Amino acid sequence: EAQVTQNPRYLITVTGKKLTVTCSQNMNHEYMSWYRQDPGLGLRQIYYSMNVEVTDKGDVPEGYKVSRKEKRNFPLILESPSPNQTSLYFCASSTGAANKQYFGPGTRLTVT
Amino acid sequence: QKEVEQNSGPLSVPEGAIASLNCTYSDRGSQSFFWYRQYSGKSPELIMSIYSNGDKEDGRFTAQLNKASQYVSLLIRDSQPSDSATYLCAVSSGKLIFGQGTTLQVKP
């Protein structure tokens, strides 16, 4: 089954404790992206990757890091989480930046 | 100016009625247009794609595109309570740009 997976699905953590949210896709897509979704603000892109070892900032990259060492994986790293990073996070993949995107199930992160 | 605009709603329609959702965009060069449905707390799910002017029908859903007027719409015929969700319009403009979504409520 073609899918995008994310782990964990739910995470409660404390300020400053480094965390990683994993994302994996099995569709051989070149393009992968991370979004956060907050009430009233819609989907905002954090980082994206055009291919292996090629990543770039989206609209709200501050406080986040990513890496793309393998085509299928695109982890999101929060080195020192803060409460304003409490949000619903989605990973997505597609064949290209302007093409239809397939979303993972989401990760609800709470930082206290 | 927002690049993709949608009325946030909520749009409330009775069961069995036609729901009409609208989206306008600013980039005249946009070539691809998508509608996603998102249930509360869930991920966006692609329901329609449209690339050329006119109508595209898929079951109870019809997407309409008018590039000259820079709008795309989604019609849902015979609306059901299970259609109650937020509908996101997405437009290609170098990358995919999402609107903030319109919340649809279908009342039994």
Backbone of each chain as ProteinMPNN parsed JSONL, in Angstrom:
{"seq_chain_A": "EAQVTQNPRYLITVTGKKLTVTCSQNMNHEYMSWYRQDPGLGLRQIYYSMNVEVTDKGDVPEGYKVSRKEKRNFPLILESPSPNQTSLYFCASSTGAANKQYFGPGTRLTVT", "coords_chain_A": {"N_chain_A": [[0.85, -1.197, 0.0], [0.59, 2.162, -0.945], [1.989, 4.729, 0.912], [2.493, 7.32, 3.411], [4.26, 7.437, 6.326], [4.373, 8.386, 9.763], [6.091, 8.902, 12.815], [6.504, 9.661, 16.289], [2.888, 9.368, 16.695], [1.659, 10.851, 18.626], [2.98, 13.102, 20.967], [4.203, 14.232, 23.999], [6.236, 16.52, 25.504], [8.979, 18.181, 27.21], [10.151, 21.549, 27.531], [13.107, 22.2, 25.751], [14.07, 19.591, 25.484], [15.515, 17.57, 23.227], [14.041, 16.291, 20.24], [12.931, 13.96, 17.729], [10.941, 13.598, 14.892], [9.889, 11.081, 12.863], [9.612, 10.424, 9.337], [8.454, 8.58, 6.627], [8.254, 7.386, 3.298], [6.853, 5.239, 0.788], [6.69, 5.469, -1.94], [8.612, 6.178, -3.691], [9.04, 8.887, -4.07], [10.461, 12.003, -5.073], [10.185, 14.499, -3.858], [9.75, 15.826, -0.647], [8.139, 17.059, 2.31], [7.62, 19.106, 5.21], [4.991, 20.201, 7.277], [3.352, 22.439, 9.524], [0.349, 22.75, 11.358], [-1.844, 25.029, 12.601], [-4.572, 26.338, 14.515], [-6.533, 28.625, 12.698], [-4.365, 29.454, 11.223], [-3.774, 27.774, 9.185], [-2.089, 25.455, 6.918], [1.336, 25.494, 7.193], [4.445, 25.608, 5.653], [7.394, 24.042, 6.736], [10.01, 22.918, 6.209], [11.45, 21.662, 3.178], [12.328, 19.097, 0.787], [13.974, 18.49, -2.186], [15.249, 16.314, -3.153], [17.485, 13.565, -2.355], [19.823, 14.662, 0.005], [19.262, 17.297, -0.588], [17.89, 19.998, 0.725], [15.685, 22.606, 1.889], [14.616, 25.751, 3.303], [11.283, 26.359, 4.35], [8.371, 28.269, 4.939], [8.285, 28.718, 7.699], [10.818, 28.041, 9.226], [12.274, 28.36, 11.594], [13.769, 27.053, 14.483], [13.69, 24.417, 13.781], [15.131, 21.486, 12.256], [16.149, 19.485, 9.468], [16.891, 16.457, 7.66], [18.003, 14.614, 4.779], [18.941, 11.828, 4.041], [18.36, 9.451, 2.864], [16.214, 8.466, 0.208], [13.617, 7.738, 0.953], [13.198, 8.638, 3.544], [12.611, 11.365, 5.808], [13.325, 12.987, 8.305], [12.196, 15.149, 10.958], [13.651, 17.435, 13.087], [13.718, 18.719, 16.326], [15.705, 20.589, 18.074], [15.782, 22.034, 20.462], [13.041, 22.151, 21.808], [10.257, 24.424, 22.151], [7.412, 25.876, 23.867], [5.897, 27.252, 21.892], [6.085, 25.661, 19.717], [4.258, 23.745, 19.928], [1.944, 21.924, 18.21], [0.193, 20.573, 15.321], [1.708, 18.341, 13.248], [2.533, 17.602, 9.894], [3.868, 15.367, 7.536], [4.642, 15.218, 4.092], [4.626, 13.869, 0.755], [5.609, 13.896, -2.711], [5.758, 13.755, -6.339], [6.864, 16.026, -7.258], [7.498, 19.527, -6.498], [5.283, 21.131, -7.158], [3.265, 19.388, -7.514], [0.527, 17.098, -6.759], [0.218, 16.344, -3.343], [0.871, 13.808, -0.947], [-0.186, 13.023, 2.211], [1.109, 12.247, 5.446], [-0.142, 10.658, 8.502], [-0.037, 12.502, 10.554], [1.398, 14.181, 13.41], [0.846, 14.9, 16.663], [2.107, 17.281, 18.624], [2.979, 18.301, 21.841], [4.459, 20.734, 23.772], [5.637, 21.384, 26.896]], "CA_chain_A": [[0.0, 0.0, 0.0], [1.341, 3.421, -1.016], [1.656, 5.51, 2.097], [3.469, 8.11, 4.154], [4.107, 7.126, 7.748], [5.029, 9.296, 10.71], [6.16, 8.444, 14.195], [5.277, 9.119, 16.874], [1.653, 10.045, 16.348], [1.401, 11.796, 19.7], [4.175, 13.282, 21.797], [4.218, 15.307, 24.985], [7.612, 16.651, 25.958], [9.254, 19.387, 27.971], [10.992, 22.545, 26.866], [14.544, 21.974, 25.687], [14.452, 18.193, 25.294], [15.593, 17.291, 21.796], [13.193, 15.215, 19.746], [12.893, 13.714, 16.287], [9.74, 12.986, 14.332], [10.31, 10.403, 11.633], [8.693, 10.388, 8.211], [8.921, 7.655, 5.611], [7.305, 7.142, 2.211], [7.209, 4.063, -0.017], [6.257, 5.739, -3.308], [9.789, 6.608, -4.448], [8.883, 10.297, -4.402], [11.635, 12.864, -4.886], [9.882, 15.684, -3.052], [9.131, 15.625, 0.658], [7.914, 18.354, 2.942], [7.031, 19.139, 6.538], [4.084, 21.3, 7.557], [2.669, 22.506, 10.799], [-0.995, 23.287, 11.207], [-2.337, 25.655, 13.818], [-5.893, 26.935, 14.304], [-6.566, 29.965, 12.125], [-3.165, 29.748, 10.426], [-3.684, 26.854, 8.053], [-0.873, 24.657, 6.763], [2.52, 26.308, 6.914], [5.556, 24.731, 5.322], [8.554, 24.238, 7.603], [11.156, 22.597, 5.361], [11.175, 20.733, 2.111], [13.491, 18.462, 0.179], [13.739, 18.153, -3.583], [15.817, 14.976, -3.371], [18.476, 13.189, -1.344], [20.845, 15.656, 0.33], [18.843, 18.629, -1.039], [16.814, 20.504, 1.575], [15.613, 24.067, 1.919], [13.662, 26.295, 4.251], [9.954, 26.765, 3.934], [7.904, 29.563, 5.434], [8.478, 28.838, 9.144], [11.854, 27.07, 9.557], [13.003, 28.638, 12.833], [13.633, 26.078, 15.552], [13.598, 23.078, 13.203], [16.156, 20.997, 11.335], [15.776, 18.287, 8.731], [17.948, 15.817, 6.878], [17.493, 13.688, 3.766], [20.064, 10.943, 3.701], [17.8, 8.412, 2.009], [15.076, 9.007, -0.52], [12.343, 7.44, 1.576], [13.083, 9.18, 4.9], [12.783, 12.819, 5.929], [13.033, 13.288, 9.708], [12.12, 16.53, 11.459], [14.365, 17.494, 14.356], [13.574, 19.905, 17.153], [16.865, 20.464, 18.956], [15.425, 22.593, 21.764], [11.626, 22.524, 21.622], [9.656, 25.44, 23.003], [5.945, 25.753, 23.843], [5.284, 27.76, 20.648], [6.15, 24.606, 18.709], [3.101, 22.873, 20.12], [1.212, 22.011, 16.952], [-0.05, 19.338, 14.582], [2.709, 18.3, 12.188], [2.303, 16.668, 8.793], [4.852, 15.116, 6.504], [3.992, 14.957, 2.813], [5.553, 13.569, -0.332], [5.034, 13.989, -4.052], [6.736, 13.598, -7.415], [7.467, 17.325, -7.499], [7.039, 20.568, -5.571], [3.989, 21.695, -7.549], [2.36, 18.281, -7.783], [-0.316, 16.703, -5.635], [0.997, 15.81, -2.235], [0.266, 12.771, -0.132], [0.142, 13.371, 3.579], [1.159, 11.278, 6.528], [-1.287, 10.747, 9.42], [0.102, 13.62, 11.477], [1.984, 14.023, 14.743], [0.408, 15.985, 17.553], [3.186, 17.557, 19.575], [2.746, 19.26, 22.912], [5.682, 21.077, 24.502], [5.231, 22.071, 28.14]], "C_chain_A": [[0.886, 1.248, 0.0], [0.974, 4.275, 0.187], [2.846, 6.329, 2.588], [3.214, 7.815, 5.635], [4.891, 8.126, 8.583], [5.032, 8.645, 12.079], [6.954, 9.431, 15.04], [4.044, 9.88, 16.401], [1.3, 11.108, 17.39], [2.658, 11.889, 20.555], [3.979, 14.473, 22.71], [5.631, 15.363, 25.539], [7.776, 17.961, 26.708], [10.192, 20.305, 27.196], [12.456, 22.146, 26.914], [14.974, 20.542, 25.436], [14.377, 17.827, 23.816], [14.689, 16.139, 21.396], [13.264, 15.141, 18.223], [11.571, 13.07, 15.927], [10.14, 12.363, 12.998], [9.204, 10.457, 10.589], [9.287, 9.461, 7.165], [7.836, 7.468, 4.563], [7.806, 5.994, 1.343], [6.821, 4.226, -1.48], [7.402, 6.207, -4.205], [9.688, 8.079, -4.887], [10.167, 11.069, -4.147], [11.377, 13.942, -3.832], [9.22, 15.291, -1.744], [9.102, 16.944, 1.404], [7.351, 18.15, 4.344], [6.177, 20.392, 6.682], [3.711, 21.277, 9.032], [1.316, 23.173, 10.57], [-1.491, 23.774, 12.552], [-3.678, 26.312, 13.526], [-5.797, 28.364, 13.779], [-5.387, 30.316, 11.241], [-2.979, 28.793, 9.255], [-2.408, 26.034, 8.079], [0.287, 25.583, 6.431], [3.719, 25.375, 6.723], [6.78, 25.071, 6.169], [9.845, 24.076, 6.792], [10.673, 21.691, 4.244], [12.467, 20.179, 1.552], [13.151, 18.058, -1.249], [14.289, 16.766, -3.928], [16.834, 14.693, -2.272], [19.545, 14.28, -1.229], [20.507, 17.062, -0.163], [17.653, 19.075, -0.197], [16.825, 22.028, 1.566], [14.505, 24.499, 2.87], [12.327, 26.585, 3.591], [9.612, 28.111, 4.528], [8.194, 29.794, 6.915], [9.551, 27.877, 9.637], [12.51, 27.234, 10.933], [12.702, 27.593, 13.9], [13.573, 24.636, 15.079], [14.838, 22.765, 12.367], [15.604, 19.772, 10.631], [17.03, 17.679, 8.118], [17.291, 14.883, 5.867], [18.676, 12.849, 3.267], [19.627, 9.788, 2.805], [16.54, 8.985, 1.356], [13.776, 8.831, 0.258], [12.135, 8.16, 2.909], [13.386, 10.672, 4.974], [12.431, 13.214, 7.373], [13.036, 14.777, 10.023], [12.71, 16.547, 12.869], [14.093, 18.819, 15.047], [14.665, 19.812, 18.216], [16.563, 20.983, 20.364], [13.981, 23.084, 21.693], [11.162, 23.584, 22.612], [8.137, 25.329, 22.89], [5.294, 26.272, 22.562], [5.434, 26.782, 19.485], [5.099, 23.528, 18.945], [2.198, 23.029, 18.897], [0.91, 20.612, 16.439], [0.866, 19.357, 13.366], [2.363, 17.233, 11.152], [3.527, 16.588, 7.906], [4.097, 14.817, 5.215], [5.047, 14.619, 1.775], [4.831, 13.679, -1.667], [6.147, 13.796, -5.072], [7.421, 14.916, -7.739], [6.822, 18.379, -6.627], [5.641, 21.074, -5.892], [2.953, 20.621, -7.84], [1.556, 17.902, -6.544], [0.526, 16.005, -4.575], [0.177, 14.806, -1.445], [0.762, 12.972, 1.293], [0.23, 12.151, 4.488], [0.016, 11.527, 7.496], [-1.198, 11.884, 10.431], [0.721, 13.228, 12.809], [1.542, 15.214, 15.583], [1.445, 16.139, 18.643], [2.748, 18.602, 20.579], [4.052, 19.47, 23.66], [5.293, 21.895, 25.734], [6.412, 22.794, 28.784]], "O_chain_A": [[1.799, 1.384, 0.815], [-0.204, 4.516, 0.453], [4.003, 6.082, 2.247], [2.089, 7.932, 6.121], [5.928, 8.64, 8.163], [4.1, 7.932, 12.451], [7.955, 9.981, 14.58], [4.165, 10.931, 15.771], [0.711, 12.138, 17.062], [3.315, 10.885, 20.83], [3.638, 15.571, 22.27], [6.16, 14.349, 25.994], [6.837, 18.748, 26.826], [10.929, 19.864, 26.314], [12.986, 21.799, 27.97], [16.157, 20.301, 25.193], [13.294, 17.783, 23.233], [14.579, 15.14, 22.108], [13.604, 16.106, 17.539], [11.133, 12.117, 16.572], [10.666, 13.043, 12.117], [8.02, 10.525, 10.917], [10.474, 9.543, 6.851], [6.651, 7.4, 4.887], [9.01, 5.795, 1.18], [6.642, 3.235, -2.188], [7.176, 6.591, -5.353], [10.192, 8.457, -5.945], [10.869, 10.839, -3.162], [12.248, 14.253, -3.019], [8.257, 14.524, -1.726], [9.923, 17.83, 1.168], [6.691, 17.149, 4.624], [6.568, 21.485, 6.274], [3.752, 20.238, 9.69], [1.165, 24.038, 9.708], [-1.547, 23.016, 13.52], [-3.904, 26.792, 12.416], [-5.083, 29.2, 14.333], [-5.393, 31.353, 10.578], [-2.099, 29.004, 8.42], [-1.736, 25.925, 9.104], [0.213, 26.367, 5.484], [3.964, 24.477, 7.529], [7.153, 26.237, 6.302], [10.66, 24.995, 6.71], [9.632, 21.042, 4.349], [13.552, 20.706, 1.799], [12.161, 17.368, -1.489], [13.841, 16.131, -4.883], [17.014, 15.503, -1.363], [20.091, 14.751, -2.227], [21.375, 17.935, -0.158], [16.539, 18.587, -0.384], [17.843, 22.654, 1.272], [13.594, 23.737, 3.194], [12.256, 26.998, 2.433], [10.465, 28.995, 4.612], [8.335, 30.939, 7.345], [9.235, 26.967, 10.404], [13.225, 26.34, 11.386], [11.545, 27.287, 14.185], [13.421, 23.724, 15.892], [15.499, 23.662, 11.844], [14.702, 19.104, 11.137], [18.086, 18.309, 8.067], [16.168, 14.421, 6.07], [19.296, 13.128, 2.24], [20.439, 9.218, 2.076], [15.894, 9.879, 1.901], [12.915, 9.71, 0.214], [10.997, 8.279, 3.363], [14.285, 11.177, 4.302], [11.339, 13.725, 7.62], [13.782, 15.555, 9.429], [12.309, 15.764, 13.73], [14.215, 19.89, 14.452], [14.546, 19.03, 19.158], [17.044, 20.422, 21.348], [13.728, 24.279, 21.538], [11.615, 23.632, 23.756], [7.628, 24.754, 21.928], [4.234, 25.778, 22.178], [4.957, 27.055, 18.384], [5.062, 22.52, 18.239], [1.746, 24.131, 18.587], [1.311, 19.61, 17.03], [0.809, 20.278, 12.551], [1.959, 16.12, 11.488], [4.141, 17.6, 7.567], [3.021, 14.222, 5.253], [6.205, 15.021, 1.889], [3.607, 13.569, -1.743], [7.322, 13.687, -4.72], [8.447, 14.93, -8.419], [5.74, 18.169, -6.079], [4.887, 21.414, -4.98], [1.878, 20.919, -8.358], [1.863, 18.328, -5.431], [1.409, 15.2, -4.87], [-1.037, 14.938, -1.297], [1.963, 13.075, 1.545], [-0.483, 11.163, 4.309], [-0.723, 12.499, 7.341], [-2.185, 12.196, 11.096], [0.585, 12.094, 13.269], [1.823, 16.368, 15.26], [1.638, 15.251, 19.474], [2.217, 19.651, 20.217], [4.676, 18.516, 24.125], [4.694, 22.965, 25.619], [6.254, 23.421, 29.832]]}, "seq_chain_B": "QKEVEQNSGPLSVPEGAIASLNCTYSDRGSQSFFWYRQYSGKSPELIMSIYSNGDKEDGRFTAQLNKASQYVSLLIRDSQPSDSATYLCAVSSGKLIFGQGTTLQVKP", "coords_chain_B": {"N_chain_B": [[-1.268, 40.452, 0.246], [-3.066, 37.468, 0.199], [-2.059, 34.375, -1.263], [-3.647, 32.228, -1.967], [-6.997, 32.141, -1.509], [-9.7, 31.408, 0.615], [-13.025, 31.299, 1.809], [-13.481, 31.064, 5.218], [-15.71, 30.05, 6.427], [-18.09, 28.827, 8.917], [-19.663, 26.899, 6.297], [-22.896, 26.064, 6.012], [-25.081, 23.529, 5.111], [-28.138, 21.838, 4.269], [-28.747, 18.305, 4.535], [-28.534, 16.501, 1.509], [-28.512, 18.691, -0.139], [-26.771, 20.906, -2.475], [-23.43, 21.659, -1.989], [-21.323, 24.414, -2.281], [-18.089, 25.325, -2.763], [-15.572, 27.745, -2.752], [-12.595, 29.166, -4.222], [-9.989, 31.443, -4.653], [-7.11, 32.575, -6.464], [-3.819, 34.034, -6.772], [-1.646, 33.826, -8.566], [-1.247, 33.981, -11.9], [0.076, 32.196, -13.48], [-0.323, 29.66, -12.505], [-0.803, 26.159, -12.771], [-1.803, 23.782, -11.847], [-4.351, 22.401, -9.794], [-5.866, 21.61, -6.733], [-8.134, 19.868, -4.602], [-8.491, 19.194, -1.222], [-9.748, 17.191, 1.398], [-10.268, 17.469, 4.838], [-10.726, 15.945, 7.808], [-11.46, 16.702, 11.222], [-8.547, 16.851, 13.126], [-7.31, 14.973, 11.561], [-5.342, 13.926, 8.674], [-4.888, 15.838, 5.618], [-6.713, 14.811, 2.752], [-6.496, 13.967, -0.578], [-8.977, 14.808, -2.888], [-9.805, 15.79, -5.358], [-8.379, 16.698, -8.498], [-7.534, 19.214, -10.833], [-6.731, 20.515, -14.01], [-7.22, 21.914, -16.33], [-9.274, 24.443, -17.877], [-12.766, 24.502, -17.111], [-15.116, 21.92, -16.22], [-14.736, 19.163, -13.998], [-15.771, 16.013, -13.194], [-16.355, 13.738, -10.538], [-17.939, 11.253, -9.302], [-19.973, 12.374, -6.71], [-18.709, 14.749, -6.627], [-17.699, 17.783, -8.163], [-15.248, 19.584, -9.752], [-14.471, 22.892, -10.674], [-12.85, 25.021, -12.905], [-11.627, 28.205, -13.655], [-9.447, 29.871, -15.284], [-9.065, 32.423, -16.317], [-10.501, 34.076, -14.651], [-9.335, 33.388, -12.363], [-10.206, 31.502, -10.422], [-11.197, 28.624, -8.602], [-13.496, 26.045, -7.989], [-15.415, 23.844, -5.898], [-17.982, 21.592, -6.12], [-20.326, 19.842, -4.241], [-22.556, 17.422, -4.627], [-25.779, 16.257, -3.446], [-25.257, 16.37, -0.637], [-23.875, 14.859, 2.281], [-23.996, 14.066, 5.798], [-21.526, 12.961, 6.419], [-19.836, 14.36, 4.806], [-19.129, 16.555, 6.159], [-16.534, 18.559, 6.996], [-13.273, 20.109, 6.735], [-12.368, 21.814, 3.833], [-9.664, 22.069, 1.789], [-8.149, 24.167, -0.525], [-5.657, 23.887, -2.966], [-2.991, 25.256, -4.789], [-0.756, 25.245, -7.502], [2.224, 27.023, -7.492], [5.035, 27.437, -8.228], [5.568, 25.996, -5.944], [3.348, 23.974, -3.974], [0.641, 25.791, -2.863], [-1.401, 26.314, -0.135], [-4.775, 27.104, 0.667], [-6.533, 28.447, 3.517], [-8.688, 26.952, 4.088], [-12.136, 25.866, 4.011], [-14.72, 25.356, 6.225], [-17.151, 22.93, 6.17], [-20.428, 22.21, 7.038], [-22.789, 19.751, 7.177], [-26.082, 19.357, 7.684], [-28.268, 17.026, 9.155]], "CA_chain_B": [[-2.375, 39.706, -0.371], [-2.89, 36.033, 0.291], [-1.903, 33.784, -2.583], [-4.807, 31.376, -2.177], [-7.989, 32.593, -0.543], [-10.951, 30.695, 0.78], [-13.863, 31.745, 2.912], [-13.269, 30.061, 6.268], [-16.987, 29.459, 6.824], [-18.567, 27.586, 8.323], [-20.732, 26.831, 5.331], [-23.856, 25.092, 6.512], [-26.085, 23.14, 4.121], [-28.927, 20.676, 4.713], [-28.481, 17.027, 3.87], [-29.136, 16.372, 0.195], [-28.324, 19.919, -0.921], [-25.479, 21.091, -3.138], [-22.494, 22.555, -1.297], [-20.434, 25.081, -3.235], [-16.899, 25.85, -2.083], [-14.842, 28.571, -3.708], [-11.184, 29.448, -3.944], [-9.35, 32.323, -5.634], [-5.655, 32.525, -6.361], [-3.22, 35.256, -7.314], [-0.624, 33.573, -9.58], [-1.861, 33.638, -13.184], [0.823, 31.102, -14.095], [-0.622, 28.383, -11.852], [-1.238, 25.161, -13.747], [-2.408, 22.613, -11.211], [-5.246, 22.812, -8.72], [-6.269, 20.426, -5.99], [-8.997, 19.987, -3.429], [-8.261, 18.221, -0.165], [-10.716, 17.137, 2.491], [-9.594, 17.205, 6.1], [-11.54, 15.791, 8.988], [-10.825, 17.284, 12.4], [-7.463, 16.075, 13.716], [-6.777, 13.998, 10.597], [-4.51, 14.516, 7.622], [-5.596, 16.183, 4.377], [-6.876, 13.716, 1.793], [-6.764, 14.495, -1.912], [-10.236, 14.324, -3.452], [-9.957, 16.201, -6.763], [-7.321, 17.451, -9.178], [-8.008, 19.781, -12.098], [-5.594, 21.153, -14.651], [-7.634, 22.731, -17.465], [-10.536, 25.16, -17.683], [-13.985, 23.733, -17.274], [-15.586, 21.089, -15.125], [-14.283, 17.772, -13.892], [-16.687, 15.354, -12.285], [-15.957, 12.443, -9.97], [-19.001, 10.896, -8.364], [-20.77, 13.523, -6.268], [-17.852, 15.932, -6.618], [-17.345, 18.445, -9.41], [-14.327, 20.716, -9.645], [-14.617, 23.847, -11.766], [-11.687, 25.894, -12.995], [-11.696, 29.344, -14.568], [-8.128, 30.505, -15.146], [-9.168, 33.852, -16.641], [-10.988, 34.747, -13.446], [-8.481, 32.907, -11.276], [-10.907, 30.837, -9.328], [-11.501, 27.202, -8.701], [-14.555, 25.74, -7.046], [-15.771, 22.444, -5.674], [-19.391, 21.365, -5.847], [-20.639, 18.532, -3.679], [-23.997, 17.166, -4.804], [-26.378, 15.32, -2.491], [-24.361, 16.434, 0.53], [-24.152, 13.94, 3.376], [-23.326, 14.474, 7.055], [-20.127, 12.513, 6.388], [-19.046, 15.343, 4.056], [-18.754, 17.631, 7.091], [-15.067, 18.557, 7.109], [-12.659, 21.317, 6.191], [-11.905, 21.58, 2.476], [-8.502, 22.891, 1.474], [-7.796, 24.396, -1.922], [-4.209, 23.988, -3.136], [-2.676, 25.763, -6.12], [0.683, 25.198, -7.781], [2.846, 28.324, -7.781], [6.405, 27.064, -7.864], [5.301, 24.898, -5.019], [1.918, 23.908, -3.7], [0.197, 26.776, -1.883], [-2.695, 25.914, 0.414], [-5.644, 28.041, 1.324], [-6.747, 28.12, 4.928], [-9.753, 25.966, 4.183], [-13.525, 26.207, 4.312], [-15.386, 24.327, 7.018], [-18.484, 22.585, 5.691], [-21.286, 21.472, 7.975], [-23.975, 19.219, 6.531], [-27.004, 19.078, 8.795], [-29.28, 16.007, 8.8]], "C_chain_B": [[-2.092, 38.207, -0.306], [-2.853, 35.434, -1.098], [-3.067, 32.888, -2.948], [-5.815, 31.739, -1.092], [-9.235, 31.735, -0.576], [-11.718, 31.339, 1.917], [-13.8, 30.666, 3.993], [-14.553, 29.386, 6.71], [-17.27, 29.672, 8.291], [-19.681, 27.793, 7.298], [-21.662, 25.714, 5.778], [-24.907, 24.812, 5.441], [-26.888, 21.971, 4.681], [-28.535, 19.432, 3.933], [-29.225, 16.958, 2.548], [-28.954, 17.591, -0.702], [-26.965, 19.907, -1.627], [-24.639, 22.071, -2.314], [-21.532, 23.118, -2.33], [-19.3, 25.76, -2.479], [-16.034, 26.569, -3.11], [-13.436, 28.896, -3.242], [-10.676, 30.391, -5.031], [-7.849, 32.315, -5.402], [-5.047, 33.703, -7.111], [-2.244, 35.015, -8.47], [-1.266, 33.12, -10.889], [-1.16, 32.468, -13.875], [0.535, 29.737, -13.5], [-1.243, 27.415, -12.854], [-2.009, 24.007, -13.138], [-3.185, 23.053, -9.986], [-5.813, 21.568, -8.057], [-7.246, 20.803, -4.891], [-8.693, 18.829, -2.48], [-9.399, 18.313, 0.841], [-9.958, 16.768, 3.76], [-10.612, 17.128, 7.222], [-10.738, 16.274, 10.195], [-9.764, 16.354, 12.991], [-6.831, 15.053, 12.798], [-5.971, 14.705, 9.523], [-5.346, 14.867, 6.398], [-5.585, 15.007, 3.401], [-7.245, 14.312, 0.447], [-8.067, 13.924, -2.458], [-10.416, 14.707, -4.918], [-8.706, 16.92, -7.237], [-7.93, 18.023, -10.445], [-6.902, 20.624, -12.696], [-5.994, 22.069, -15.802], [-8.986, 23.366, -17.18], [-11.73, 24.248, -17.903], [-14.31, 22.941, -16.033], [-14.947, 19.709, -15.18], [-15.127, 17.112, -12.82], [-16.125, 14.025, -11.809], [-16.982, 12.093, -8.91], [-19.841, 12.104, -7.995], [-19.983, 14.823, -6.304], [-17.632, 16.464, -8.041], [-16.407, 19.594, -9.105], [-14.503, 21.592, -10.879], [-13.427, 24.795, -11.74], [-11.921, 26.975, -14.024], [-10.399, 30.128, -14.397], [-8.189, 32.001, -15.44], [-9.603, 34.656, -15.422], [-10.23, 34.318, -12.202], [-9.282, 32.381, -10.101], [-11.122, 29.371, -9.666], [-12.544, 26.9, -7.634], [-14.772, 24.234, -6.955], [-17.245, 22.385, -5.345], [-19.562, 19.957, -5.304], [-22.149, 18.364, -3.786], [-24.472, 16.179, -3.752], [-25.51, 15.24, -1.229], [-24.837, 15.514, 1.645], [-23.475, 14.438, 4.653], [-21.86, 14.067, 7.091], [-19.235, 13.433, 5.555], [-18.61, 16.503, 4.952], [-17.271, 17.533, 7.394], [-14.577, 19.938, 6.69], [-12.085, 20.975, 4.826], [-10.818, 22.594, 2.14], [-8.308, 22.961, -0.033], [-6.276, 24.523, -1.99], [-3.907, 24.32, -4.595], [-1.164, 25.698, -6.331], [1.172, 26.584, -8.184], [4.307, 28.179, -7.406], [6.395, 25.893, -6.912], [3.8, 24.902, -4.777], [1.584, 24.903, -2.592], [-1.201, 26.397, -1.426], [-3.469, 27.123, 0.911], [-5.874, 27.605, 2.759], [-7.908, 27.168, 5.139], [-11.105, 26.556, 4.5], [-14.132, 25.046, 5.083], [-16.809, 24.152, 6.515], [-19.215, 21.791, 6.762], [-22.53, 21.04, 7.209], [-24.911, 18.74, 7.626], [-28.076, 18.088, 8.362], [-30.683, 16.61, 8.807]], "O_chain_B": [[-1.023, 37.743, -0.703], [-3.527, 35.915, -2.008], [-3.436, 32.798, -4.119], [-5.517, 31.652, 0.099], [-9.752, 31.385, -1.636], [-11.132, 31.858, 2.866], [-14.039, 29.491, 3.715], [-14.527, 28.3, 7.289], [-16.742, 30.616, 8.877], [-20.506, 28.701, 7.403], [-21.251, 24.56, 5.903], [-25.543, 25.732, 4.926], [-26.37, 21.194, 5.483], [-28.05, 19.516, 2.805], [-30.401, 17.313, 2.468], [-29.219, 17.522, -1.902], [-26.134, 19.026, -1.406], [-25.089, 23.169, -1.987], [-20.991, 22.381, -3.155], [-19.525, 26.653, -1.662], [-15.797, 26.057, -4.204], [-13.132, 28.901, -2.049], [-10.916, 30.151, -6.214], [-7.378, 32.079, -4.289], [-5.687, 34.296, -7.979], [-2.033, 35.916, -9.281], [-1.773, 32.002, -10.978], [-1.738, 31.824, -14.751], [1.102, 28.743, -13.954], [-2.086, 27.79, -13.669], [-2.776, 23.331, -13.824], [-2.765, 23.938, -9.24], [-6.189, 20.603, -8.723], [-7.195, 21.898, -4.33], [-8.645, 17.664, -2.874], [-9.938, 19.391, 1.094], [-9.115, 15.871, 3.758], [-11.275, 18.113, 7.548], [-9.507, 16.257, 10.19], [-10.054, 15.203, 13.316], [-5.915, 14.338, 13.203], [-5.927, 15.934, 9.472], [-6.393, 14.262, 6.164], [-4.582, 14.309, 3.251], [-8.204, 15.077, 0.345], [-8.25, 12.707, -2.491], [-11.119, 14.009, -5.65], [-8.062, 17.651, -6.484], [-8.768, 17.373, -11.071], [-6.216, 21.359, -11.987], [-5.202, 22.915, -16.217], [-9.747, 22.882, -16.342], [-11.715, 23.356, -18.751], [-13.842, 23.248, -14.937], [-14.66, 19.169, -16.249], [-15.194, 17.583, -11.684], [-15.504, 13.285, -12.572], [-16.914, 12.565, -7.775], [-20.367, 12.787, -8.874], [-20.538, 15.889, -6.037], [-17.411, 15.703, -8.983], [-16.723, 20.472, -8.303], [-14.663, 21.09, -11.992], [-13.047, 25.305, -10.687], [-12.364, 26.696, -15.139], [-10.268, 30.942, -13.484], [-7.425, 32.769, -14.856], [-9.132, 35.77, -15.194], [-10.468, 34.838, -11.111], [-9.066, 32.762, -8.95], [-11.211, 28.96, -10.823], [-12.487, 27.426, -6.522], [-14.36, 23.47, -7.827], [-17.712, 23.04, -4.413], [-19.009, 18.999, -5.844], [-22.917, 19.064, -3.127], [-23.697, 15.375, -3.233], [-25.09, 14.158, -0.821], [-26.032, 15.402, 1.918], [-22.481, 15.16, 4.583], [-21.041, 14.74, 7.717], [-18.011, 13.304, 5.591], [-17.807, 17.338, 4.539], [-16.807, 16.552, 7.975], [-15.366, 20.815, 6.338], [-11.395, 19.967, 4.673], [-11.029, 23.806, 2.199], [-8.305, 21.942, -0.722], [-5.674, 25.199, -1.154], [-4.489, 23.741, -5.512], [-0.389, 26.055, -5.443], [0.623, 27.226, -9.079], [4.764, 28.724, -6.401], [7.136, 24.924, -7.077], [3.075, 25.738, -5.315], [2.173, 24.861, -1.512], [-2.088, 26.181, -2.252], [-2.902, 28.045, 1.497], [-5.456, 26.52, 3.163], [-8.096, 26.638, 6.234], [-11.221, 27.59, 5.158], [-14.068, 23.896, 4.649], [-17.576, 25.112, 6.444], [-18.686, 20.827, 7.315], [-23.242, 21.877, 6.654], [-24.582, 17.837, 8.394], [-28.721, 18.276, 7.331], [-31.658, 15.909, 8.535]]}, "name": "protein", "num_of_chains": 2, "seq": "EAQVTQNPRYLITVTGKKLTVTCSQNMNHEYMSWYRQDPGLGLRQIYYSMNVEVTDKGDVPEGYKVSRKEKRNFPLILESPSPNQTSLYFCASSTGAANKQYFGPGTRLTVTQKEVEQNSGPLSVPEGAIASLNCTYSDRGSQSFFWYRQYSGKSPELIMSIYSNGDKEDGRFTAQLNKASQYVSLLIRDSQPSDSATYLCAVSSGKLIFGQGTTLQVKP"}
